[in-house]
Amino acid sequence: MNWKMIYLARRNPGLKPEQFPQAWREHSALGAQCTNVRAKVLSVAQCSRVLDAPALPGANLDYDGVNLLGIRDRAVSDDIWSDAETLAIMRPDEPRVFDRYVRDFTLLCSEQVLRDEPRTDSLLVGFVQRAAGASDTAWHAAREAAVGVPGAGRCVWNTVEAEPPPGYPYDAIVEWWYPTDDALRAALIPQGLPASLPTATLGAIAEQRSVFMHLRVTHRRG
């Protein structure tokens, strides 16, 4: 099983939206000083909200970025918060970049790649909550149907495997990758979000309590 830690981040209000990606890259660079972080975090994709195009209909504008962290194993998600180097080097810098400490907006997930195509720099990410009353069969169908979002290439379903932090009550996080931002917009603008989702997926999620974001990778490692 592949494990991930996924952030749904808001910037420090003192930063302008366009300043956030650079501040986040600077924060990530501190990880180079943390031996244990380098060993435990296998990949990083910092994805910032797209600012240089009109917002997609239905896309969320309340958050600033999503971090997709591939981790070595399940235990990393517990160990990293008490790691001495992380506490000494990275945690003190977190309030400069984010509106709260990273632990307070991070979800632990298992990854299932539904369509294995190359990663690009343009993607739609959905933080979805399972609808009340959705059966296990309907939830499974929602996952399998997720590949049917118009125009998407790579598709990944991340199941939330641990109690999420307060205010982040999501059951799955879905990645839909596109060749370019223009391709994403052309595919999704006609119906908007979440209406562009396949019927089986849309029927099993709580639409009003789910978050969809048009993102661009602004820093990656691994």
C-alpha positions in Angstrom: 0.0 0.0 0.0 1.2 3.5 -0.9 0.8 6.1 1.9 0.4 9.9 1.5 0.1 12.9 3.8 -2.1 15.5 2.1 -2.4 19.2 3.2 -5.3 21.5 2.5 -3.6 24.8 3.3 -4.5 28.4 3.8 -1.7 31.0 3.7 -0.8 33.3 6.5 -3.2 36.3 6.0 -0.1 38.6 5.9 0.9 37.1 2.6 -0.7 38.1 -0.7 -2.0 35.1 -2.7 0.8 35.5 -5.3 3.4 35.5 -2.5 2.3 32.2 -1.1 4.0 29.8 -3.6 7.5 31.3 -3.0 7.1 31.4 0.8 6.0 27.7 0.6 9.0 26.8 -1.5 11.3 28.5 1.0 9.6 26.5 3.8 10.1 23.3 1.9 13.8 24.0 1.4 14.2 23.8 5.2 13.5 20.1 4.9 16.9 19.7 3.3 18.3 20.3 6.8 16.2 17.6 8.3 17.8 14.2 7.8 14.7 12.2 9.0 12.4 14.2 6.7 14.5 13.4 3.7 14.4 9.7 4.6 10.7 9.5 5.3 9.2 11.7 2.7 9.6 10.1 -0.7 8.0 12.7 -2.9 6.6 16.2 -2.7 4.1 18.0 -5.0 3.2 21.5 -3.8 0.2 22.6 -5.7 -0.9 26.2 -5.5 -4.3 27.6 -6.5 -4.2 29.0 -10.1 -4.4 32.8 -9.9 -3.7 33.9 -13.5 -7.0 32.8 -15.0 -10.7 33.3 -14.1 -11.9 30.8 -11.5 -13.6 27.7 -12.6 -17.4 27.7 -11.8 -17.8 26.0 -8.5 -14.1 25.9 -7.6 -13.2 26.8 -4.0 -11.3 30.0 -3.4 -11.0 29.8 0.4 -7.8 27.7 0.4 -4.4 28.4 -1.2 -2.7 25.1 -1.8 -2.6 21.3 -1.6 0.5 19.3 -0.8 0.8 15.7 -1.9 3.5 14.0 0.1 4.4 10.4 -0.6 5.7 8.8 2.6 7.7 5.7 3.3 5.1 3.9 5.5 2.1 4.4 7.7 4.3 5.1 10.8 5.8 8.2 9.2 2.6 10.2 9.7 3.0 9.8 13.5 6.7 10.0 13.8 7.2 13.2 11.8 5.3 15.3 14.2 7.6 14.4 17.1 10.8 14.4 15.1 13.4 16.6 16.9 14.7 18.2 13.7 11.3 19.0 12.3 10.3 20.6 15.6 13.4 22.7 15.7 13.7 23.7 12.1 10.4 23.5 10.2 7.7 24.0 12.8 8.9 27.5 13.9 8.6 28.6 10.2 5.1 27.3 9.7 3.2 30.4 11.0 5.1 32.6 8.6 3.7 30.6 5.6 0.3 29.2 6.8 -2.6 30.3 8.9 -2.0 27.4 11.4 0.4 24.6 12.1 0.7 22.0 9.4 -0.4 19.2 11.6 -3.7 20.9 11.9 -4.6 20.6 8.2 -2.9 17.3 7.2 -4.8 14.1 6.3 -3.3 10.6 6.2 -4.3 8.6 3.1 -3.8 5.4 1.3 -3.4 5.9 -2.5 -5.1 4.0 -5.3 -4.1 4.9 -8.8 -7.2 4.5 -11.0 -5.5 5.6 -14.2 -1.8 5.6 -14.4 -0.7 8.3 -16.8 2.2 10.7 -16.3 2.0 13.5 -13.8 1.8 17.0 -15.2 1.7 20.4 -13.7 -2.1 21.0 -13.9 -4.7 19.3 -11.8 -8.1 19.4 -10.2 -8.2 18.1 -6.6 -11.4 17.2 -4.8 -11.6 16.8 -1.0 -14.9 14.9 -0.8 -17.1 13.9 2.0 -19.2 10.7 1.7 -22.9 11.5 1.6 -25.0 10.5 4.5 -26.7 7.2 3.7 -24.3 6.3 0.8 -23.9 2.6 0.9 -20.5 0.8 0.7 -21.6 -0.3 -2.8 -22.3 3.3 -3.9 -19.1 4.5 -2.4 -17.1 1.9 -4.3 -18.9 2.8 -7.5 -18.1 6.5 -6.8 -14.4 5.6 -6.7 -14.5 3.4 -9.8 -16.4 6.1 -11.8 -14.1 8.9 -10.9 -11.9 8.2 -14.0 -14.8 9.5 -16.0 -14.3 13.2 -15.3 -14.0 14.9 -18.7 -10.6 15.3 -20.2 -8.6 14.0 -17.2 -5.5 11.8 -17.7 -4.0 10.5 -14.5 -6.6 9.8 -11.8 -5.8 9.0 -8.2 -8.2 8.2 -5.3 -6.8 8.8 -1.8 -8.8 7.2 1.0 -8.5 9.1 4.3 -7.3 6.4 6.8 -7.1 8.3 10.1 -9.2 10.7 12.1 -8.9 14.0 10.2 -8.1 17.2 12.1 -11.0 19.4 13.2 -12.5 21.3 10.3 -11.3 18.8 7.6 -14.0 16.2 7.6 -13.2 14.5 4.3 -13.4 10.8 3.4 -11.4 10.8 0.2 -9.1 13.2 -1.8 -9.2 12.7 -5.6 -6.6 13.9 -8.1 -7.4 14.5 -11.7 -4.4 15.5 -13.8 -4.6 17.4 -17.1 -2.0 18.1 -19.8 -2.4 21.9 -19.4 -4.4 24.5 -17.5 -6.2 25.3 -20.8 -7.1 21.7 -21.3 -8.5 21.5 -17.7 -10.6 24.7 -18.2 -11.9 23.6 -21.6 -13.0 20.3 -20.1 -14.6 21.5 -16.9 -16.0 25.0 -17.6 -19.1 23.8 -19.6 -20.7 22.1 -16.6 -18.6 23.6 -13.7 -18.0 21.8 -10.4 -19.1 19.5 -9.0 -21.5 18.9 -11.9 -18.6 17.7 -14.1 -18.2 14.6 -12.0 -19.7 11.3 -13.2 -23.2 10.5 -11.9 -22.1 7.6 -9.7 -19.4 9.8 -8.1 -21.6 12.8 -7.7 -24.4 10.8 -6.2 -22.3 9.4 -3.3 -20.7 12.6 -2.1 -22.0 15.5 0.0 -21.6 18.3 -2.6 -22.0 21.2 -0.3 -19.3 19.8 2.1 -16.7 19.0 -0.5 -14.0 21.2 -1.8 -12.7 21.3 -5.4 -9.6 23.3 -6.5 -7.9 24.1 -9.8 -4.2 23.8 -8.9 -0.8 24.1 -10.5 2.4 22.3 -9.3 4.7 25.1 -8.1 7.4 22.8 -6.5 8.1 19.1 -6.7 10.6 16.6 -5.5 10.8 12.9 -6.2 
